[in-house]
């Protein structure tokens, strides 16, 4: 089973044959795939949460400065 995030180019998440976690993004002319072991996923989630929070803060700062 796979899951996709839409719209844009989205990201496809899937389980590999050896039970690792894959993330794939297809864009015109290129496909990019990242493979993680299952024990790396909690750390990856925390990193994504931190980066998302930083992006929100930077966006808000930019909006105030306009």
N, CA, C and O atoms as a MOPAC input file, in Angstrom:
PM7 MOZYME 1SCF
protein

 N      0.84700 1    -1.17400 1     0.00000 1
 C      0.00000 1     0.00000 1     0.00000 1
 C      0.89100 1     1.23500 1     0.00000 1
 O      1.94800 1     1.25400 1     0.63100 1
 N      0.45500 1     2.25100 1    -0.70800 1
 C      1.17800 1     3.52000 1    -0.71900 1
 C      0.22900 1     4.64500 1    -0.34000 1
 O     -0.99000 1     4.51200 1    -0.44800 1
 N      0.79500 1     5.73100 1     0.09700 1
 C      0.02900 1     6.92600 1     0.43000 1
 C      0.65000 1     8.07500 1    -0.32100 1
 O      1.86400 1     8.11000 1    -0.52500 1
 N     -0.17400 1     9.01600 1    -0.73400 1
 C      0.33700 1    10.17200 1    -1.47300 1
 C     -0.15800 1    11.46300 1    -0.85000 1
 O     -1.28000 1    11.54500 1    -0.34900 1
 N      0.69800 1    12.46000 1    -0.89400 1
 C      0.34400 1    13.81400 1    -0.48100 1
 C      0.13300 1    14.60200 1    -1.75700 1
 O      1.02800 1    14.67200 1    -2.59800 1
 N     -1.01600 1    15.18500 1    -1.90900 1
 C     -1.33200 1    15.99900 1    -3.07900 1
 C     -1.51700 1    17.42700 1    -2.61400 1
 O     -1.69200 1    17.60300 1    -1.40900 1
 N     -1.49800 1    18.42000 1    -3.39400 1
 C     -1.24700 1    18.51300 1    -4.82600 1
 C      0.23500 1    18.67200 1    -5.09000 1
 O      1.04700 1    17.95000 1    -4.51100 1
 N      0.60100 1    19.59400 1    -5.94600 1
 C      1.98100 1    19.81100 1    -6.34000 1
 C      2.53400 1    18.51300 1    -6.89200 1
 O      1.80500 1    17.76000 1    -7.53800 1
 N      3.79000 1    18.23800 1    -6.65400 1
 C      4.34500 1    16.97200 1    -7.10500 1
 C      4.10500 1    15.90300 1    -6.06600 1
 O      4.25400 1    14.71400 1    -6.34600 1
 N      3.73100 1    16.31900 1    -4.85600 1
 C      3.39200 1    15.37800 1    -3.80700 1
 C      4.55200 1    14.47400 1    -3.42000 1
 O      5.65700 1    14.58300 1    -3.95100 1
 N      4.27600 1    13.59500 1    -2.49800 1
 C      5.24500 1    12.59800 1    -2.03800 1
 C      4.50700 1    11.28600 1    -1.88200 1
 O      3.41600 1    11.24000 1    -1.31400 1
 N      5.09600 1    10.23800 1    -2.37900 1
 C      4.53300 1     8.90400 1    -2.22600 1
 C      5.31800 1     8.18800 1    -1.13600 1
 O      6.54700 1     8.13800 1    -1.19000 1
 N      4.62300 1     7.63400 1    -0.14900 1
 C      5.25700 1     6.87400 1     0.92700 1
 C      4.88300 1     5.40900 1     0.75900 1
 O      3.74600 1     5.08000 1     0.42100 1
 N      5.86400 1     4.52800 1     1.00100 1
 C      5.61000 1     3.09800 1     0.80700 1
 C      6.55900 1     2.26900 1     1.66000 1
 O      7.56600 1     2.77200 1     2.15800 1
 N      6.22900 1     0.99800 1     1.82000 1
 C      7.07500 1     0.04700 1     2.52800 1
 C      7.81300 1    -0.78400 1     1.48200 1
 O      7.19900 1    -1.30900 1     0.55400 1
 N      9.12200 1    -0.90100 1     1.63500 1
 C      9.93000 1    -1.65300 1     0.68500 1
 C      9.81200 1    -3.15900 1     0.96200 1
 O      9.24900 1    -3.57200 1     1.97600 1
 N     10.34300 1    -3.95400 1     0.06000 1
 C     10.30600 1    -5.41400 1     0.20500 1
 C     11.04300 1    -5.88000 1     1.45600 1
 O     10.72300 1    -6.92800 1     2.01700 1
 N     12.04200 1    -5.09100 1     1.89700 1
 C     12.77300 1    -5.46100 1     3.11500 1
 C     12.31000 1    -4.65200 1     4.33100 1
 O     13.05200 1    -4.48900 1     5.29900 1
 N     11.06500 1    -4.14600 1     4.26600 1
 C     10.36200 1    -3.51200 1     5.38800 1
 C     10.96000 1    -2.18500 1     5.82900 1
 O     10.82000 1    -1.79000 1     6.98600 1
 N     11.62500 1    -1.49800 1     4.91100 1
 C     12.06300 1    -0.13900 1     5.18500 1
 C     11.00400 1     0.81900 1     4.66800 1
 O     10.04600 1     0.39800 1     4.02000 1
 N     11.17000 1     2.09500 1     4.94900 1
 C     10.19900 1     3.11900 1     4.56400 1
 C     10.77000 1     3.91900 1     3.40900 1
 O     11.89000 1     4.42400 1     3.48400 1
 N      9.99600 1     4.03100 1     2.34200 1
 C     10.42900 1     4.79000 1     1.17900 1
 C      9.57700 1     6.03200 1     0.98400 1
 O      8.37100 1     6.02000 1     1.22800 1
 N     10.21800 1     7.09300 1     0.54400 1
 C      9.54000 1     8.32400 1     0.13600 1
 C      9.99000 1     8.62400 1    -1.27800 1
 O     11.18700 1     8.64800 1    -1.56200 1
 N      9.03800 1     8.85300 1    -2.16100 1
 C      9.36000 1     9.08100 1    -3.56200 1
 C      8.61400 1    10.31000 1    -4.06100 1
 O      7.44100 1    10.51700 1    -3.74800 1
 N      9.32000 1    11.12100 1    -4.84400 1
 C      8.69300 1    12.27100 1    -5.48700 1
 C      9.05000 1    12.23000 1    -6.96200 1
 O     10.22200 1    12.15500 1    -7.33100 1
 N      8.03700 1    12.27900 1    -7.78800 1
 C      8.22800 1    12.29800 1    -9.23300 1
 C      7.99600 1    13.71300 1    -9.73800 1
 O      6.96200 1    14.32500 1    -9.47000 1
 N      8.97300 1    14.21700 1   -10.47000 1
 C      8.85300 1    15.51000 1   -11.10700 1
 C      9.21200 1    15.32700 1   -12.57000 1
 O      9.89100 1    14.36200 1   -12.92000 1
 N      8.77200 1    16.22900 1   -13.42600 1
 C      9.11300 1    16.08600 1   -14.83700 1
 C     10.62200 1    15.93000 1   -15.03200 1
 O     11.39800 1    16.80400 1   -14.64700 1
 N     11.01600 1    14.84300 1   -15.61500 1
 C     12.41600 1    14.60400 1   -15.91300 1
 C     13.23500 1    13.96900 1   -14.81000 1
 O     14.40200 1    13.64600 1   -15.03200 1
 N     12.66800 1    13.77800 1   -13.62700 1
 C     13.43900 1    13.19000 1   -12.53300 1
 C     12.52900 1    12.54400 1   -11.49300 1
 O     11.44200 1    13.04100 1   -11.20100 1
 N     12.99200 1    11.44200 1   -10.94800 1
 C     12.35400 1    10.79600 1    -9.80300 1
 C     13.36600 1    10.78300 1    -8.67500 1
 O     14.54300 1    10.49600 1    -8.89300 1
 N     12.91500 1    11.09100 1    -7.47800 1
 C     13.79800 1    11.07800 1    -6.31800 1
 C     13.20600 1    10.15100 1    -5.27600 1
 O     12.02200 1    10.25000 1    -4.95400 1
 N     14.01700 1     9.25400 1    -4.74900 1
 C     13.56000 1     8.30400 1    -3.74900 1
 C     14.51200 1     8.31500 1    -2.56100 1
 O     15.73200 1     8.27700 1    -2.72400 1
 N     13.94000 1     8.36600 1    -1.37300 1
 C     14.69000 1     8.25100 1    -0.12900 1
 C     14.20800 1     7.00200 1     0.58700 1
 O     13.00400 1     6.75200 1     0.65600 1
 N     15.13700 1     6.21200 1     1.12100 1
 C     14.79100 1     4.99100 1     1.84000 1
 C     15.33800 1     5.10900 1     3.26100 1
 O     16.50200 1     5.45800 1     3.45600 1
 N     14.49000 1     4.81700 1     4.25400 1
 C     14.86300 1     4.91200 1     5.66000 1
 C     14.59600 1     3.58400 1     6.35500 1
 O     13.64700 1     2.87500 1     6.02100 1
 N     15.43900 1     3.25900 1     7.31700 1
 C     15.11300 1     2.10900 1     8.15000 1
 C     14.00700 1     2.53800 1     9.11800 1
 O     13.85700 1     3.72200 1     9.41700 1
 N     13.25400 1     1.58200 1     9.59000 1
 C     12.10500 1     1.90600 1    10.43800 1
 C     12.51400 1     2.67600 1    11.69200 1
 O     11.76500 1     3.53700 1    12.15400 1
 N     13.68000 1     2.38200 1    12.24400 1
 C     14.09300 1     3.06700 1    13.47300 1
 C     14.51200 1     4.52100 1    13.22500 1
 O     14.67800 1     5.27500 1    14.18400 1
 N     14.68500 1     4.92600 1    11.98100 1
 C     15.01800 1     6.31600 1    11.66000 1
 C     13.78000 1     7.20600 1    11.56500 1
 O     13.90100 1     8.43000 1    11.62200 1
 N     12.61400 1     6.62600 1    11.42400 1
 C     11.39400 1     7.40200 1    11.16600 1
 C     11.03800 1     8.36100 1    12.30500 1
 O     10.71400 1     9.51500 1    12.02200 1
 N     11.07900 1     7.94700 1    13.58000 1
 C     10.75900 1     8.92800 1    14.63300 1
 C     11.66400 1    10.16100 1    14.58600 1
 O     11.18700 1    11.28200 1    14.76400 1
 N     12.95500 1     9.96700 1    14.34900 1
 C     13.86300 1    11.10900 1    14.23400 1
 C     13.54300 1    11.96800 1    13.03700 1
 O     13.60100 1    13.19500 1    13.11700 1
 N     13.20500 1    11.33800 1    11.92100 1
 C     12.83700 1    12.07800 1    10.71900 1
 C     11.58500 1    12.91900 1    10.96100 1
 O     11.51000 1    14.06600 1    10.52000 1
 N     10.61900 1    12.35900 1    11.65100 1
 C      9.38900 1    13.09800 1    11.96100 1
 C      9.71600 1    14.32100 1    12.81000 1
 O      9.19200 1    15.40500 1    12.55600 1
 N     10.57400 1    14.16100 1    13.81000 1
 C     10.95400 1    15.29300 1    14.65200 1
 C     11.68400 1    16.36500 1    13.84300 1
 O     11.44700 1    17.55700 1    14.03700 1
 N     12.56400 1    15.94900 1    12.94500 1
 C     13.26500 1    16.90400 1    12.09400 1
 C     12.27200 1    17.66800 1    11.22100 1
 O     12.36500 1    18.89000 1    11.10200 1
 N     11.32800 1    16.96200 1    10.61400 1
 C     10.33000 1    17.62300 1     9.76100 1
 C      9.47100 1    18.59100 1    10.56500 1
 O      9.14500 1    19.67200 1    10.07600 1
 N      9.10000 1    18.22700 1    11.77800 1
 C      8.33000 1    19.13500 1    12.63600 1
 C      9.13300 1    20.39400 1    12.94400 1
 O      8.59500 1    21.50000 1    12.89900 1
 N     10.41900 1    20.23300 1    13.25800 1
 C     11.26900 1    21.38500 1    13.57000 1
 C     11.43700 1    22.29700 1    12.36600 1
 O     11.35400 1    23.51800 1    12.49200 1
 N     11.67000 1    21.71700 1    11.21100 1
 C     11.84900 1    22.51200 1     9.99500 1
 C     10.54600 1    23.21500 1     9.63100 1
 O     10.56800 1    24.36300 1     9.18900 1
 N      9.41700 1    22.54500 1     9.80900 1
 C      8.12700 1    23.15900 1     9.52600 1
 C      7.87800 1    24.34500 1    10.45400 1
 O      7.39800 1    25.39200 1    10.01900 1
 N      8.20300 1    24.17700 1    11.72300 1
 C      8.03800 1    25.27600 1    12.68000 1
 C      8.94000 1    26.45100 1    12.30400 1
 O      8.51000 1    27.60300 1    12.34600 1
 N     10.18800 1    26.16200 1    11.93600 1
 C     11.10900 1    27.21800 1    11.52400 1
 C     10.58200 1    27.94800 1    10.28600 1
 O     10.66100 1    29.17400 1    10.20700 1
 N     10.04800 1    27.20000 1     9.32500 1
 C      9.49900 1    27.81900 1     8.11300 1
 C      8.32600 1    28.72800 1     8.46100 1
 O      8.20500 1    29.82500 1     7.91700 1
 N      7.46200 1    28.27300 1     9.36900 1
 C      6.33100 1    29.10600 1     9.79600 1
 C      6.81400 1    30.39900 1    10.44500 1
 O      6.29200 1    31.47900 1    10.16500 1
 N      7.81800 1    30.27700 1    11.31500 1
 C      8.34700 1    31.46100 1    12.00300 1
 C      8.98500 1    32.43800 1    11.01300 1
 O      8.78600 1    33.64800 1    11.11400 1
 N      9.74700 1    31.90900 1    10.06000 1
 C     10.36800 1    32.78200 1     9.06200 1
 C      9.31600 1    33.45000 1     8.18100 1
 O      9.44300 1    34.62300 1     7.83100 1
 N      8.28200 1    32.69700 1     7.82900 1
 C      7.19400 1    33.27400 1     7.03200 1
 C      6.52100 1    34.41500 1     7.78400 1
 O      6.26300 1    35.47600 1     7.21400 1
 N      6.23400 1    34.19200 1     9.07400 1
 C      5.58200 1    35.22100 1     9.88100 1
 C      6.47000 1    36.45200 1    10.00500 1
 O      5.98000 1    37.57800 1     9.93000 1
 N      7.78000 1    36.24900 1    10.19400 1
 C      8.70700 1    37.38400 1    10.27700 1
 C      8.71900 1    38.16600 1     8.96400 1
 O      8.73000 1    39.39700 1     8.97300 1
 N      8.71600 1    37.46500 1     7.85700 1
 C      8.70500 1    38.13000 1     6.55000 1
 C      7.42300 1    38.92000 1     6.35500 1
 O      7.45400 1    40.02700 1     5.81800 1
 N      6.29000 1    38.36200 1     6.78600 1
 C      5.00800 1    39.04100 1     6.63900 1
 C      4.98100 1    40.32200 1     7.46300 1
 O      4.41300 1    41.32200 1     7.02500 1
 N      5.57800 1    40.30800 1     8.63400 1
 C      5.62900 1    41.50100 1     9.49900 1
 C      6.51200 1    42.56300 1     8.86500 1
 O      6.22300 1    43.75400 1     8.98100 1
 N      7.58300 1    42.15400 1     8.19800 1
 C      8.52800 1    43.10500 1     7.60900 1
 C      8.04300 1    43.71200 1     6.30300 1
 O      8.66200 1    44.64900 1     5.79900 1
 N      6.97600 1    43.21500 1     5.75200 1
 C      6.47900 1    43.75900 1     4.47200 1
 C      5.65600 1    44.98600 1     4.66000 1
 O      5.17000 1    45.55900 1     3.68400 1

